[in-house]
Amino acid sequence: MTTAGQEDPGQRASAMGRALLALGDRWTLLILQRASLGTRKFSQWQEALGVSNSVLTSRLRELEQHQILARVPDPQYAGRFEYRLTERGLDLWSVLVAIWAWERRWVLGRQSTLPDLRHDRCGYACTPRLTCTCAPQPITPRDTTAVRRSSLTVADVSTPRLHRRTSAPAPSDPMAYLPNTMELLGNRWSIAVLAAAFIGIRRFGDFERDLGIPPVILTDRLRRFVDLGVFRRGVYDQRYGREEYRLTQKGLAFFDVIALAFRWGERWFPGSPVVTIRHRRCGRILEPVLRCDRCQATLTRREVRFVH
């Protein structure tokens, strides 16, 4: 509740902040990943994920509140309900495909290989490439510039979660996300640290000040990212032993996920802008899309499917 002249925090929240709140949770990511593969019933998520009633109920309720899932009557059983992806939820498909592509390229340790992604238009298994809508050439972070458009920090725009953090299960099938991805996306501070690195923040004090992140949490996140090979640690001031953290090739490759998640947030959670990503080639705000590496056509949700 606000008084005259006060700004509603929900209205001033940035696209990034709202996206962080909607997606920055391990169980939420697993639920959405299963939903994208056709899971709709409470019992199906429980069986597949081994999640407790209370945790699953709370995450489904949050996804309803964010209008990512909608509860509808179960056509098979009167008085029961199932959960279907809304247009907002369906639009996450490119983010989920980008996560799949990153895991396939950079994450080791699977007992079985990830399934192929088939592009029905050309008929081939493909590897999606991130491009701008202006041209079919793949882009990397070096092809873009990030400009801060607001003095707001992540602490200002992303409401902390009220429920206790719980551990997600180990992967048990070829499509389940591995712990590497969960370390990067399964926590709102992890996504925030990654996003800050992509706009050029490298030093501990700058991360702490720019994100409003508690130093103990920041220390843990930086250490984990170094262990995962996403960041590399170096010394920028030999006299005082001051360190900085730079993205490795593995970390830079996660740009596809970050760029698509940002664009999803801007599309569905409009609010006060924090960062604008521009494509150097066309000079416009980046409009990220995924293209087929075989036929170069822009991929659409209805034209791609996983095949084993």
WOKA-V502527 format. One record per helix or strand. SS is the DSSP state (H for helix, E for strand). FROM is the first residue (numbers start at 1). TO is the last residue. Records with the same first field share a line. If there is no record, write none. Layout:
BEGIN
SS=FROM-TO, FROM-TO
END
This chain:
BEGIN
H=9-12, 15-23, 26-36, 42-49, 53-65, 87-90, 93-106, 141-143, 154-157, 179-185, 188-198, 204-211, 215-227, 249-252, 255-268, 301-303
E=25-25, 69-73, 81-85, 116-119, 124-126, 129-132, 144-148, 187-187, 203-203, 231-237, 242-247, 275-279, 285-285, 288-291, 298-298, 304-307
END
